[in-house]
C-alpha cells in the first residue's frame, strides 16, 4: 500500500480485515517496522478517537509521532497563483515539502466547509498534500471520506456477525448541527465491498451522492428498513442536494430500542444521547460502539503497517 486516502487503496479488503483482527492478538509484533520512522499527524479540525487511536497504532508499530494542530500554527494558503497579502503566512507547496523532510508518513484530518460544494468535493486540502508531499499520505477524515472509520466498522461487523451474510442498515438520524457526509460516504463505499445484505434509510431530501450510493437500496420508511437487521449503523449527515443544509423532518428518526429490536447498534462517536439514539439503546448489550472505537486502533495499525512494509521494498 502506497498511501491510504480512500478504501480503494486497500488491495484486498477481506485480507486486510483478517490481518487487522490478528493484530489485536499481538499488537506489538511488528515494532521493527516503525523503528526510526516518524508519523506526522496534521489536524485542521478537532479529534478524539482518530487522534488517539492513530497515535496508539503508530506507537504499537514502534514509530515516533509528532502532532500539529495546523490552525494553531498559522493559516496555510492553498490557491495557485494567489497574492498572499491576507491571512495566510505560508503556501501548502512549501509546507508539504518541509513536513515531508520530518515525516516518513503524513496523516491529515480536514473537514469540509459545508458551504462550497464543488470545493469540498475537490478535496482541496487532502489533494494539495498528495500533490506536494514526497511521503505517503493517510486520510484521517477529509471533506468527503473517512476511510479509517469505515475499515474499523468492517472489522467490527466481521468480528460480531453470526451469519455469513448479515443484514446491515445505515440509518440517518437527527442532529441540531449540519454535519458532513464523510462517515456515511465511506461506510456505504465499504459495505458495497463486503458480502452483506446492505441498505440505507433516510428521510426524503437527505440522499447521498449517487456516485457513492450507486445501486444500494434506499428505503424512506425507517421502521420498515430496520426490520430483522443484524447491524444498524446510525449517523447524521446534512443535505447533499441542498448542500450543507438541515431540512425539517416530520417523523421521529431517533433510534429507539423498539426500532433496533435484536440488532447491533453501531455509531462512529461522538453521539448525542436522546437525539441520535436513546439511552436504552446506547447503554444496552446491543450497543457495540466501544468495540468499534477500539477497532479504530487496528484499522489505523494495519494501514500504517502496510505502508511501512511498502517503504521497505
Secondary structure, 3 states (H helix, E strand, C coil): CCCECCHHHCCCHHHHHHHHHHHHHCCCCCHHHHCCCEEEEEECCCCCHHHHHHHHHHHHCCCEEEEEEHHHHCCEECCCCCCCCCCCCEEHHHHHHHHHHHCCEEEEECCCCCCCHHHHHCCHHHHHHHHHCCCEEEECCCCCCCHHHHHHHHHHHHHHCCCCCCEEEEEECCCCCCCCCHHHHHHHHHHCCCCCEEEEECCCCCCCCHHHHCCCEEECCHHHHHCCCCEEEEECCCCCCCCCCCCCCCCCCCECHHHHCCCEEECCCCCCECCCECHHHHCCCCECHHHHHHHHHHHHHHHHHHHHHHHHC
